[in-house]
């Protein structure tokens, strides 16, 4: 454990409030004190956990006992059960973490490709309201994204062709819905998110096909992976319990929406900079002696 602790920037030492600090806790406290001598600048925070399990007087005595146990940068009482000062614990620990370099360029929101994000938006729209019926057997393939020609200047538009693959006709029926009504809703919802993502209007040509047992078909998976490597990023997409039958059909393409319509797609965000710092949380050692926390 010492080698691990030598590589971190902040250590959190947990000491439950319903137990009086014992010899094991003292041993760890002494070890942490020696660690400070070897690793200058390391921060150690004592966390008085389970504050919900004791009254205020006992907590006060526990905090004084922790203070005598060692040299801490801070002592924070908290309770995960009722959420007492959990945010404070996070703030204290993060405040001691050194800021690292930005891992993504300024303005970059995600490291995923446009094709992956479009497929994900279609997948989410297809799963809306039927997650119980279709948890794991739906795959989405973006066949092409083609800028439409002869568009007015400043008003670009993309034609996007997407295939949704399911394993059984009954699953296809769930996706399409009566008379194609549900698939039209899927296309409308996905298109809103895609337009927000790309920043202009799109025409989404959405089709549903059956690829029998595609999850257990190496040839099918290899075919999709070799032609469109991005597919493998979201193979675990959807499953279903058969409830109805629907003839093979292709859903009609969704028409372009009215400009400036608000988007219902989920927000895609990623941190612009990350801390390369490390944090260690050490649980206290339950005392094997007969000591008890004084009332």
N, C-alpha and C positions, 0 to 999 in steps of 0.2 A: 504494500500500500504506500510505503514511503516514496518509492519511485514515481508512483502516480501523482502523489501530492506535490512532488517537486516540479511537476510540469503544469500546475494550475496557477491561476492568478487570485482566486477567491475560494475560501473554504467555509462551508456552513456546518457547524457542529450542533446537532440536534440533542436537546436535553429535555425529556418529557417532564412536565410540571407535576405529574402525579407520582413521580419517583424521586426520592432524595438522591443527589449525585453520590455515587459510590466509588470504590477503588478502581473499577474499570474506566469510569469517566475521568478520574484523576490521572490514570495512566495515559489516556488519549490526550488530555490537556497538556501533560508534561511533554509528550511526543510532539505536539503542535508547537510548544514553546521552543523545543530544540530545532524544529523545522524553520522557525523564524530566523534563527541564527545562520542557517545554511542558505536559505532563500530570502534575501532581503527584499522588502517591498510586498511580500505576500500578505493578503488581508484575511483575517479570520473573524467570522461573525458567529456568535453563540445564539442559537434559536431555542427559546423556551417554548416548546410545543405543548399541545394538549391544554391550552389555557382554559378551555371549556370544562375541563374535568376537575378544576379546583376553584375555591373561592378567592376573593381578592387578597385576603390576608396571607393565605398560603402561597399565592403567586408572588407576593412581595418577598416572602422568606426565600422562595425558590430563586428569585432574581438575585438576591444578596448572596446566596450560596454559589450561584454561577459566577458572580463577580469575584468571589474569593478563589474560585477554582483555577483561574488563569487570567491571562492578559488578552482582552478581546478588543477588536476595533469597534464593535457594537454588540449590544444584547437586545434581541427583539422577541417579545412574547407573541405567540400566534396560535391559531387553531384552524386546522384544515377542515374540521367538522362543520363549524359554523362560519368559516371564512374570515374570522377575526384577524385583521392585520396581515392577511395573505398578500395583498397588494403591497403593503409596506415591506414585507420580506423581499419581494421581487425588486422593488425600487432600491432597497439597500444593496442587494447583491449586484444589481446591474450598475449602480453608481460606482462600484469599485472595479468594474471591468474596463480595461484600457480600450480605447477606440481603435479599431483596425482599419485597414485600407478598404476602399470601395471595391467590391468584387464584380460589379456590373457597371457599364458605362452610364453616364448621366442621362436620364430620360428613358432608360430601358426598363420596361415593366415586366417582361418575362423572357426566359431563355427558350421558350417553346416556339416552334415554327408556326407560321400563319395557318398552314394546313392542319396541324394538330389542334390549334385553337378552334378553327371552324368545325372540325369533326367533334370536338368536345361540346361545343354549343349545340350541335345537332343531337348528340347523344343525350345531353341533359334535357332538351326539349322532348325527345322521344320517351324518356323515362318519367316525365312529369305525370304524377297520378297513377302510375302503374308499376311502381318499384317492387311491389310484392309479386306481381305476375311476371315481371321481366327483370330479375336481378342480375343474371350473368351471361346471357346468350345472345347479345346483340353487338354487332361490330359495325363501325362506320368507316367508309372509305370515300375520301374526296378524290374524284376522278380527274377533275380539271378546274382550274380557275382562269378564265379568259376575259381580258378587258374587252368590253364591247366597242366596236369600231363606230366611227361617225357620230360620236357623242359631242354635244356642245362643249366648248372650252370651259373648264372649271366645273363640269358636271360629269365626272367619270362614273362608269357603272361596270360591274363585273358579272359575268355569267358563271355560276358555280354549279357544277354537276356532282351530286352526292348519291352514293348507294348505301342503304341500310340493310345489313344482312342478318337474318334470323335463322334458326335451325329447323323450325317446323311451320307448316301452314297456319296452325292455330296461333302461333306467335305473330305471324304476319297479319292475321285478322285483328289482333289486339292493337298493333301499331297503326293500321289503316283506319279502323273504325267503320261504322256503318256509312256506306256510300263515300268513303274516303274522307269523312268529316274530321276524324281525329288527325290524320296525316296532314291535312290542310292547316289545322291548328299548330301542329308540330313545326311545319314550315314557316308559318307566320312568326311564331315565337323565336325560332332559331334565326330567322332573317333579321329580326330586330337586333339580336345580340351581335350578329356578324357585321351589320352595318355600323354599329357602334365601334366594333373592333377595327374595321378597315377605314372608317371615316367617310364612306360614301355609299350610294345605293347599290344593291345587288339584286340579281334575279336568281333565285334558288330553285334548281331543278332536282327535286327529291324523289328517289325511287326506293322501293322495298323489294328485296328478293330473298328467296329461301336458299340457303347453302346448308344442306342436311348435315347435322353433327359436325359443323365446321371446327368446333373446339377440339375435336378428337381426330381431325383429318390433317395429318402432317403435310400432305401435298397441297391442300387448300391454304393452309397457313403459310407454307413456303412460297406459294404463288403470290399471295397478297404481300408478303414481306419483301420479296424480290422486286416486285413491281412498284410497291409503295412502302418503303421502309418505315414510314411514320406509323403504319397500322399497328406495329408491334408495341407501340407506346400505350395503346388503349385497347388491348385485346379483351381484358376482363370488363366487359361492359354491361351485359343484361341477361335474365332468364325468365321463364314463364311457365305457368301451369295452364295447359290447354283448356280453353273455355268455349271456343266456337270455331267454326270453319269459314274460310273466305276464299273465293277463287283467286288464282294468280292474277295479279293486276299491278299496274303501275300508277302511282298517285299523280295527279295533275301537278304541274309546276305551279309554284306560288307566284303571284304577280307582284310587281314592285310596289312597295308601300308608299304612303304619303311622306314626303320629306319632313325631317325634323320631328318625327314621331318619337316620344320618349322610349328608351330601351328598357326591357325587363330582364336582360341578360345579367348573369352574375358579374360582379366586378373582378377583374383580373389585376392582381397587384403583387409586387415583390419588393423586398427591401432593396434600397439602393446601396446600402453599405451594411456590412455584417461585422460583428466583433469576432476576431480570431482568438478571443480569450477563452479560458477554460474555467469551469466552476466545479467544485467537488462538494458533495453533501455527505457528511459523516453522521450516521446514527449513533446515539448514545448507547452505552453498554449497560444493560440492566444489572443492578447491583446484586451480588450473591450473598451480601451480608444481611444482617437482621435490622439494618438501619431503616427507618421510615421517616417520611417527611413530617416534621412536627406540626401538630394541629395549631 
